[in-house]
Amino acid sequence: MKKKVKKVFLGQNFMYTTQIDEVTGTALWTKDIETQFSKWLHDLKNTDRELFKIQYSISSNAYDVFNRLKNLIGVYDDSLLVRAITITFINYIDTHRGRGILKSLEKYKQSPSFKVLKEGETLKKNLYFSPTGMRDVEAYSVLTSLKKSAVVQNALYSVLLISINEDQNVREFWESEILDQLTLIAKAA
């Protein structure tokens, strides 16, 4: 049975018609609907760019580490690197592949290094995501029950903590995996 379905994204309604599973009530998401949704998101961003903005904060100590990372990668736009870090964290680190690093990261979040990273003046920042990037952030936000600003901050502090960690396994993961991902995303932007 076909039915009109509403998908809420960023507080806006995307309407589409699709098959509904009569047993589960689940709406079928097809490649055509995906294309319509992607176009709708693009139009939505052109209409109201502010929907794609996320405000977050970072400590001045963390920002110093962040600036060293910008120099290392050769990216001098804060927003570009924060977006790259967020997307890398969501799609690469907080996955099955990064499970071991995440376990280590939980331990490091109790360390003096993390406390020093969180100290200093609080700097308020904001950035705009592309429709595709915002889909990742929104999905991760729903999955983890974190606000979008907390998703960005968690990703940022996690990656910065990994970048300064001296543990051999973490260092290898940083150098062979994360740094490559960040550089690749930065080059593509």
N, C-alpha and C positions, 0 to 999 in steps of 0.2 A: 504494500500500500504506500502511495506517495503522500507526503505531507509537507507543509511549509514549516520550517524549523528556524528558530532564532538562536544565534550564537552571540553571546555578549563578550566583547573584547574591548578593554580600556573604557568600559562604561558605555560603549556604543553597540548598537544592534546590527549584526550581519544576518540578513534573511536569505534563506535558500530553500529550494524544494528538493526532497530526496526520498529514497525508499526508507521505510521504518520497519525494523524487525518486529513482527507482531508479538513474539514471545518476550523479548527483553525490552522492547521500546527504544532500542538504540538506533540512532540515525546513521545511515550510510554516508561516509565521507569519501567522495570520489576524486579522481584527478581533475575533472572539470570543476568541481566545487572548490578544490584547492586553488585552481587558477583564478576563479571568481573571487575567492577570499583574498588572494595575494593582490589582485587589482584593487579590490575594495580597500585594503590596507594602504596601498600606495596613494589612492585618492584621499583617504582619510588623513594621511600625513600631509598631503598638499593642502587640505582644508583646515586642519587644526594641528599644526606641528607640536604644540605644547603637550598634546597627549603622549608624545614620544619622548618627553623630557623626564629625567630622573634627577632629583636632588639628593646629594649624599654629603657626608663629611669625612674628613681625613685629618689625622693629627699632623702637626708640623714635623714630628720625628719621622712618621711614615712617609710624609711628602718628601723629605730629604732622601730616603731610600728610593722612593719612586723616581725622583730626578736622576739618581745614579742609574736606574734601570732605563730611563729614557735615553741617556747618553750611551749606554751599552748597546741598545738596540738601534739607535740612530733615529729615534722618533722624538720630535720636539713639540708635539701637540698632545696636551694632557688628555683631552677627550678621546682621541684616537687610541691611546694606550690603555686607558681605563676600559673602553669598550672591548679592546682585544683581550685584556685580562679577564673581564667578566665572561665573555663568550668562551674563552679557553677554559676557564674554571668550570662553567656549566657543561660544556660539551666534551671536555677532555679529562679534567682532573676529577670531578665529582661523578665518575662513571666507574664501571667495573675495572677498567684499565688502571685508574688511579687509586683504587681501593687501598693499597698498601701505604701510599703517601698520605691519604686522608687519615688513616689510623695514626701515623706518626705525627701528623699535623695536630690532632687532638691533644697529644702529649705536649707539643711545642707551644700550644696556646696557654699552657700553664707555666711556661718558662719565663725567666727574667727578660729574655730577648723580646718576647711578645709584650710584656708590660712596658718596656722602654719604647717599643714601636708605637704603642697607644698613647704615650705621654706627649705633652707639648700643647701648643695652642690648637684649638679646633678650627679647621679651615672648611668653610662651606663651599661646595662646588655643585655644578650641575652639568649634565651632558644630554645630548639627543641621540637616540638609537634609531637605526634604520627600521623599517617595518619587520624585516626578518630577524634582526637582533632583538627587537622588542618582543617578538613572539617567543623567543628563547627565554628571555628574562621573565615574561609573564607566566609562561608554563612552569618555570622553575619556582617562581614565587607561589603559584598555586600549589605545586607539589610539596614545597617545604613550609608553607604557611608563613613565609617571610614577606615583609613589605619589599617592594622593588628597591627602595633605597638600601635596605639591609642586605639584599642579594648582592648589590654592587659592592657595598662595604665588606661583606664577608669574602667575596672573591678577591677584592683588592688586598685586604690584610692577609689572607691565606697565601696568595702568590708572593707578596712581599716577604712574609715570614719564610716561605720556602726559599726565596732568593738569597736570604742571608744565613740560612741554616748550614751548619758545617758537617752534619751527619753524611757519611759517604753515600748511602743509598739515595738520600734526598738530593744531595749535590749532583749525582749522576742523572737522576730523573730531571732535575732542573736544567742541566746543561744539554742533555740529549733529547729531551722531549718538550718541556715547557718553553724554553727559550726559542726553540725552532718554531713552535706554534705561534708565539707572539710575533716573531720576526716575519713569518709568512703572512699573518693577518695584517700587520703594519704595511708590508709591501703591497698588498692587494688593495689597500684603502686609497 
